[in-house]
């Protein structure tokens, strides 16, 4: 489709016009607010990884330091590489570039979800899916701060879209679809090797397509058609491998490196720590089976949850008994499998889980698509029966999304930490679950401390800089405070302390210079320690630069 035709089609349908306006609105807001987001625990390490990957390419593949940089080489570094390259071209701070680039990747995911839902069930389904995802704090908040889970979620959504197009064009997908499939598959596996599981999801969708056609065409004809589809998609494998090689060069240095990465992540590589779940401190290898499903239910907006559950039930019925076209049944099976199977596997196998559900962000786009289909079905069902009921349902959907948008604004820039009203909001989740596990509150606390010192014209003792003890990642605070400060995890001799508002940071009996809070929950504090002596600002566990490996060993896989 030509670009003018694309825009003409959007303007011709009110739902499409609203969806386009929503995407533009998110884009504008992102450009206005991206610099409000702080650095997380892993940002510094990922920045360095990107620089080393850039050096690998600039050196003609001779600088191999990237492949011994902590454990990050087991991941694809496409996002980090792109941010490093942009930092050489754009006159912006590299961490500002990372925030903005993350937003753009997330918005790309919004566009993909819109187009996928629209393709499956029409313009209204696309709009509802888009609005639900854009107003979901887990997705929106992580867009700006998460350099691996959001790119992986978007790559996975891209792959689902390409697979669904292939199902629709079965058995002879167009050349453009084959190219999209290759790009998406390479990005998905190249971003995170576990992305190969998407092939299983595609196989399940393909099996639904095959069995549906067997009933209509017979086993022989259906099998030949499926073999044709698989053969044509196999043409994309060289492209997928090339894309994977670009974003994950270590993955192709040796043929078995992807297998080695899978083996590495098949067991937990660090000394386990405790995290807060359901009001108790639990070692992360001992988290209950309910961890992921419960947190999803408590963090996703209530309207999203209701529509997603209804959509999952309806999609299963449609796949099993429906009269839909075969490719639509296969597309529904693909979405349901991607959304449900990973969660079911975690419940069944009980692996090490931590950091909330950030590792499972990739299930949220297909859930949004399924929820969008459910919303569109309800509206379509009511439209031929009662205009009043249709208007009421549309108003409820709009109010639900509006409430979520209100929460996003109220929590800014800590949207990812939000809990829904079933959980009691942030206040109800405090002391029960991990809140700001990424450590974003350090930025606001650091900026407030620095501003108050400058406003009061307070200078450090002659011959040295201010000494700041941090309960959190030291490299993050070095970036946020800027020059003029020495930062360490150790407290003795510190002039100030900046601590996260989480259980492992002690509340100090010292004057509070800055307090970062949302909904009455403290996310970070800055203390004035002058004239006082503290051994540590940590309550549990006691962490030093050495034991935390300078916050660079990627504690968040």
C-alpha positions in Angstrom: 0.0 0.0 0.0 1.4 3.4 -0.9 1.9 6.0 1.9 -0.8 8.4 0.6 -3.3 5.6 0.4 -2.4 4.5 3.9 -3.1 7.9 5.3 -6.3 8.3 3.2 -7.5 5.0 4.6 -6.8 6.2 8.2 -8.7 9.4 7.7 -11.7 7.6 6.2 -12.3 5.5 9.3 -12.9 7.4 12.6 -11.4 4.6 14.7 -8.2 4.7 12.6 -8.0 8.4 12.8 -8.4 8.2 16.6 -5.7 5.6 16.7 -3.3 7.7 14.6 -4.0 10.7 16.8 -3.3 8.6 19.9 0.1 7.4 18.6 1.1 11.0 17.7 0.0 12.1 21.1 2.2 9.5 22.8 5.0 10.5 20.6 4.7 14.2 21.5 4.4 13.4 25.2 7.5 11.2 25.0 9.6 14.0 23.4 8.4 16.4 26.2 9.0 14.0 29.1 11.8 11.5 28.3 14.4 13.3 30.3 12.4 13.0 33.5 13.2 9.3 33.8 16.2 8.3 35.9 18.8 5.6 35.4 18.2 2.1 36.6 20.5 -0.4 38.1 21.7 -1.7 34.8 21.9 1.4 32.7 25.5 2.1 33.2 26.5 -1.4 32.3 24.3 -1.4 29.2 25.7 1.9 28.1 29.2 0.4 28.3 28.1 -2.7 26.5 26.9 -0.5 23.6 30.1 1.4 23.5 32.1 -1.9 23.4 29.9 -3.3 20.6 30.4 -0.1 18.6 34.2 -0.5 19.1 33.9 -4.1 17.9 32.5 -3.0 14.6 34.7 0.1 14.3 37.8 -2.0 14.9 37.0 -4.3 12.0 35.9 -7.1 14.4 39.2 -7.2 16.3 38.2 -5.5 19.6 36.5 -8.3 21.5 36.1 -6.6 24.9 32.3 -6.6 24.5 32.3 -10.4 24.7 33.8 -10.4 28.2 31.7 -7.5 29.6 30.0 -9.1 32.6 27.3 -11.5 31.3 25.7 -9.0 28.8 27.2 -10.7 25.8 24.8 -13.5 26.3 22.1 -11.0 25.3 21.7 -9.2 22.1 22.8 -5.6 22.3 20.9 -4.0 19.4 19.4 -1.3 21.6 22.7 -0.5 23.3 24.5 -0.5 20.0 22.0 1.8 18.4 22.1 4.2 21.4 25.9 4.2 21.3 25.9 5.0 17.5 23.4 7.8 17.9 25.4 9.3 20.7 28.2 9.9 18.2 25.8 11.6 15.7 23.4 13.5 17.9 24.4 16.4 20.3 22.7 14.9 23.3 23.7 13.1 26.5 24.0 9.4 25.9 21.6 8.6 28.7 19.1 11.1 27.3 19.4 9.3 24.0 18.7 6.0 25.7 15.6 7.3 27.3 14.3 8.8 24.0 15.3 5.7 21.9 13.5 3.5 24.4 10.3 5.6 24.0 10.5 5.3 20.2 11.0 1.5 20.4 7.9 1.3 22.7 5.8 3.5 20.3 6.8 1.2 17.5 5.3 -1.6 19.5 2.1 0.4 19.9 1.9 0.8 16.2 2.5 -2.9 15.6 -0.2 -3.9 18.2 -2.7 -1.5 16.5 -2.1 -3.0 13.1 -2.2 -6.5 14.3 -5.5 -6.2 16.2 -6.9 -4.2 13.3 -6.0 -6.9 10.8 -7.6 -9.6 13.0 -10.8 -7.9 13.8 -11.2 -4.4 12.3 -10.5 -0.8 13.1 -12.4 -0.7 16.5 -10.4 -3.6 17.8 -7.2 -1.9 16.7 -8.1 1.3 18.5 -9.1 -0.5 21.7 -6.0 -2.6 21.8 -3.8 0.4 21.2 -5.5 2.5 23.9 -5.3 -0.3 26.4 -1.6 -0.9 25.8 -0.6 2.8 25.7 -2.4 3.4 29.0 -0.9 0.4 30.7 1.7 1.5 33.3 3.8 -1.7 32.9 4.3 -1.1 29.2 4.4 2.7 29.1 6.7 3.1 32.2 9.2 0.5 31.0 9.4 2.1 27.5 11.7 4.8 28.8 13.8 2.8 31.2 14.1 -0.8 30.1 16.8 -1.5 27.5 16.1 -5.2 27.0 12.6 -6.2 28.1 10.8 -3.6 26.0 12.9 -4.2 22.9 12.2 -7.9 23.3 8.5 -7.4 23.8 8.4 -5.2 20.6 10.4 -7.7 18.6 8.1 -10.5 19.7 5.0 -8.4 18.7 6.7 -7.7 15.4 7.2 -11.5 14.9 3.5 -12.2 15.8 2.4 -9.7 13.2 4.6 -11.2 10.5 3.4 -14.7 11.3 -0.2 -13.6 11.2 0.4 -12.0 7.8 1.8 -15.2 6.6 -1.2 -17.1 7.8 -3.5 -14.6 6.0 -1.6 -15.0 2.8 -1.3 -18.8 3.2 0.0 -20.8 1.4 2.1 -18.3 -0.7 3.0 -15.3 1.5 4.2 -12.3 -0.4 7.9 -11.3 -0.6 7.3 -8.4 1.7 5.8 -10.8 4.4 8.8 -13.1 4.0 11.2 -10.2 4.5 9.2 -9.0 7.6 9.3 -12.5 9.0 13.1 -12.7 8.6 13.6 -9.3 10.2 11.3 -10.0 13.1 12.8 -13.5 13.8 16.3 -12.1 13.7 15.5 -9.3 16.0 13.6 -11.5 18.4 16.3 -14.2 18.9 19.0 -11.6 18.6 17.5 -9.5 21.4 17.1 -12.5 23.7 17.9 -16.1 22.8 14.8 -17.4 24.5 12.9 -15.6 21.8 13.3 -18.9 19.8 10.2 -20.1 21.8 8.2 -17.9 19.4 8.7 -20.6 16.8 6.7 -22.9 19.0 3.9 -20.4 19.2 4.0 -20.1 15.4 3.9 -23.9 15.1 0.8 -24.0 17.3 -0.9 -21.4 15.2 0.2 -23.2 12.1 -1.2 -26.5 13.5 -4.6 -24.8 13.9 -4.5 -23.6 10.3 -3.5 -27.1 9.1 -6.2 -29.0 11.0 -8.9 -26.4 9.9 -7.9 -26.9 6.3 -7.8 -30.7 6.6 -11.5 -30.6 7.4 -12.2 -28.4 4.4 -9.7 -29.6 1.8 -8.6 -33.1 2.9 -5.3 -34.1 4.5 -3.3 -34.3 1.3 -4.2 -30.8 -0.1 -3.9 -29.2 3.3 -0.5 -30.7 4.0 0.8 -29.6 0.6 -0.4 -26.1 1.3 1.2 -26.0 4.7 4.5 -27.4 3.3 4.4 -24.6 0.7 3.9 -22.0 3.5 6.8 -23.4 5.6 9.1 -23.6 2.6 8.5 -20.0 1.6 9.0 -18.7 5.2 12.2 -20.8 5.3 13.6 -18.4 2.6 13.7 -15.8 5.4 16.1 -17.8 7.6 19.3 -16.3 6.0 18.0 -12.8 6.5 17.0 -13.7 10.1 20.5 -15.0 10.8 22.1 -11.9 9.3 19.9 -9.6 11.5 20.7 -11.7 14.5 24.4 -11.4 13.7 24.2 -7.6 13.6 22.4 -7.1 16.9 24.0 -10.1 18.7 27.5 -10.6 17.2 28.6 -13.0 20.0 25.8 -15.3 19.0 27.4 -16.0 15.6 31.1 -16.1 16.7 30.7 -19.8 17.1 27.8 -22.0 15.9 26.9 -23.2 19.3 27.0 -19.9 21.1 23.2 -19.6 21.2 23.1 -23.0 22.8 25.7 -21.8 25.3 23.6 -18.8 26.1 20.6 -21.0 26.7 22.6 -23.2 29.0 23.9 -20.2 30.9 20.4 -18.9 31.6 19.1 -22.4 32.4 20.6 -22.0 35.9 20.8 -19.0 38.2 24.3 -17.6 38.2 24.4 -15.4 41.3 24.0 -15.8 45.0 20.2 -15.6 45.5 18.9 -12.6 47.2 15.5 -11.9 48.9 12.7 -9.8 47.5 9.4 -8.7 48.9 6.4 -10.7 47.8 3.0 -10.8 49.4 4.4 -9.1 52.5 7.2 -11.5 53.1 10.9 -11.6 52.2 11.4 -14.6 49.9 14.5 -15.9 48.3 14.1 -15.5 44.6 14.5 -19.2 43.8 11.7 -20.0 46.2 9.1 -17.6 44.9 5.6 -19.3 44.8 4.1 -20.4 41.6 1.6 -17.6 41.9 4.3 -14.9 41.5 3.8 -14.0 37.8 0.1 -14.4 37.5 -0.7 -12.6 40.7 1.6 -9.6 39.9 0.0 -9.3 36.4 -3.4 -9.2 38.0 -2.3 -6.6 40.5 -0.4 -4.4 38.1 -2.4 -4.4 34.9 -5.4 -1.9 34.8 -8.6 -3.5 35.9 -10.4 -2.9 32.6 -7.5 -4.4 30.7 -7.7 -7.5 32.9 -11.4 -8.0 32.5 -11.3 -7.6 28.7 -8.2 -9.8 28.4 -9.8 -12.6 30.4 -13.0 -12.3 28.4 -11.0 -12.2 25.2 -9.0 -15.3 26.1 -12.2 -17.2 26.7 -13.8 -16.0 23.5 -10.7 -16.6 21.5 -10.5 -20.2 22.7 -14.1 -20.8 21.7 -13.6 -19.2 18.3 -10.5 -21.3 17.7 -12.2 -24.6 18.7 -15.7 -24.1 17.4 -15.9 -20.9 15.5 -16.8 -20.3 11.9 -14.0 -17.8 11.3 -11.7 -18.0 8.3 -8.8 -20.4 8.9 -6.1 -17.7 9.1 -8.1 -15.8 11.7 -8.4 -18.9 13.8 -4.7 -19.5 13.5 -4.0 -15.9 14.4 -6.1 -16.1 17.5 -4.4 -19.3 18.5 -1.0 -17.6 18.0 -2.0 -14.7 20.3 -3.5 -16.9 23.0 -0.5 -19.2 23.0 2.0 -16.3 23.2 0.0 -14.7 26.1 -0.7 -17.8 28.1 1.9 -20.5 27.5 4.9 -18.6 29.0 2.9 -17.9 32.2 1.7 -21.5 32.3 5.3 -22.7 31.9 6.5 -20.5 34.8 3.7 -21.8 37.0 4.5 -25.4 36.1 8.3 -25.3 36.3 8.8 -22.6 39.0 12.0 -21.1 37.8 13.9 -18.2 39.5 11.8 -15.1 39.2 12.3 -11.5 40.5 11.9 -7.8 39.6 8.2 -8.1 39.3 7.0 -9.2 35.8 9.4 -7.2 33.7 10.8 -10.4 32.2 7.2 -11.1 31.0 6.4 -7.8 29.3 6.3 -9.6 26.0 3.0 -11.2 27.0 1.3 -7.8 27.4 1.1 -6.8 23.7 -0.8 -10.1 22.7 -3.0 -9.7 25.8 -3.8 -6.1 24.6 -4.7 -7.5 21.2 -7.0 -10.1 22.7 -8.6 -7.5 25.0 -9.1 -5.2 22.0 -10.8 -8.0 20.1 -13.1 -8.7 23.1 -14.0 -5.0 23.4 -14.8 -4.7 19.7 -16.9 -7.9 19.8 -18.9 -6.5 22.7 -19.5 -3.2 20.9 -20.4 -5.0 17.7 -22.8 -7.4 19.5 -24.6 -4.5 21.2 -24.6 -2.2 18.2 -27.4 -4.2 16.4 -29.5 -4.4 19.6 -29.3 -1.2 21.5 -27.6 2.1 20.8 -27.9 3.1 24.4 -26.1 -0.1 25.6 -23.5 0.4 22.9 -22.9 4.0 24.0 -22.8 2.9 27.7 -20.2 0.3 27.0 -18.1 2.7 24.9 -18.3 5.2 27.7 -17.1 2.6 30.3 -14.2 1.7 28.1 -13.3 5.3 27.6 -13.5 6.0 31.3 -11.4 2.9 32.1 -8.7 4.1 29.8 -9.0 7.7 31.0 -8.5 6.5 34.6 -5.4 4.6 33.6 -4.1 7.8 31.8 -4.8 9.7 35.0 -2.7 7.2 36.9 0.1 7.5 34.4 0.2 11.3 34.9 0.0 11.1 38.7 2.8 8.5 38.9 5.1 10.3 36.4 8.0 9.4 36.0 7.5 6.2 38.0 4.7 4.6 36.0 6.3 1.2 35.9 6.0 1.0 39.7 2.2 1.5 39.7 -0.2 -1.1 41.2 -3.9 -1.1 40.3 -6.8 -0.4 42.7 -7.4 -4.0 43.4 -4.0 -4.0 45.0 -4.8 -0.8 46.8 -2.6 1.3 44.5 0.9 2.1 45.3 0.1 2.7 49.0 -1.6 -0.7 49.3 1.3 -2.5 47.6 3.9 -0.8 49.8 5.4 -3.2 52.4 4.0 -6.1 50.4 5.7 -6.0 47.0 8.8 -4.5 45.4 8.0 -1.0 44.2 10.8 1.0 42.6 13.1 -2.0 42.1 14.8 -0.3 39.2 16.0 2.5 41.5 14.6 5.5 39.5 13.9 7.6 42.6 17.7 8.3 42.9 17.5 10.9 40.1 14.9 13.1 41.7 16.6 12.8 45.1 20.0 13.6 43.7 18.7 16.6 41.7 16.9 18.0 44.7 20.1 17.7 46.9 22.3 19.3 44.3 19.8 22.2 43.7 19.5 22.9 47.4 23.2 23.0 47.9 23.6 25.4 44.9 20.7 27.6 46.0 22.2 27.9 49.5 25.7 28.5 48.1 26.9 25.6 50.3 30.3 24.4 49.4 32.3 21.3 50.5 35.3 21.5 52.8 38.3 23.0 51.1 40.4 20.5 49.1 37.7 17.9 48.5 34.3 17.2 47.0 31.1 16.3 48.7 31.0 12.7 49.9 27.7 10.9 49.3 26.8 7.4 50.6 24.3 5.6 48.4 22.0 2.7 49.2 21.6 1.8 45.6 23.7 1.7 42.4 26.7 4.0 42.7 27.2 4.5 39.0 23.7 5.8 38.7 24.2 8.4 41.3 27.5 9.5 39.8 25.7 10.2 36.6 22.7 11.9 38.3 24.8 14.1 40.7 27.5 15.1 38.1 30.9 16.5 39.0 31.6 17.7 42.4 30.6 14.6 44.3 32.3 11.4 45.4 29.9 8.5 45.7 30.4 5.2 47.4 28.3 2.5 49.1 30.2 3.0 52.3 28.8 5.5 54.8 31.7 6.4 57.1 32.9 10.0 56.5 29.9 10.8 54.1 28.4 14.3 54.1 25.1 13.1 52.7 23.3 9.9 52.0 20.8 9.1 49.2 18.8 5.9 49.7 16.1 4.1 47.9 12.8 3.7 49.8 13.0 -0.1 49.8 13.4 -2.6 52.5 17.1 -3.1 52.1 17.8 0.6 52.8 17.8 1.8 56.4 15.8 4.8 57.5 18.4 7.1 59.0 17.9 9.4 62.1 19.3 12.4 60.2 17.8 15.5 58.7 16.0 14.8 55.4 17.1 17.1 52.6 14.9 15.6 49.9 12.1 13.0 49.8 10.7 11.5 46.7 7.2 10.1 47.1 4.1 9.1 45.2 0.8 8.3 46.8 2.5 8.7 50.2 5.0 6.0 49.4 8.7 7.1 49.7 10.7 6.1 46.7 14.0 7.8 47.8 15.4 10.1 50.4 18.5 12.3 50.7 19.9 12.8 54.2 22.3 15.4 55.7 24.9 13.3 57.6 27.2 16.2 58.5 28.1 15.9 62.2 26.8 12.4 62.3 28.5 9.0 61.8 27.0 5.9 60.2 28.6 2.6 59.4 26.2 1.8 56.6 23.0 3.0 55.0 21.9 -0.5 54.1 19.6 -2.6 56.3 19.5 -5.8 54.3 21.5 -7.0 52.5 24.8 -5.2 53.3 26.2 -4.4 49.8 29.5 -3.0 48.8 30.9 -2.0 45.5 32.8 -5.3 45.4 29.9 -7.5 46.3 27.6 -5.8 43.9 30.2 -6.0 41.2 29.9 -2.2 40.7 26.3 -2.7 39.6 27.5 -3.9 36.3 27.0 -7.7 36.3 23.5 -7.3 35.2 21.5 -8.5 38.1 18.4 -8.3 35.9 18.6 -11.0 33.2 
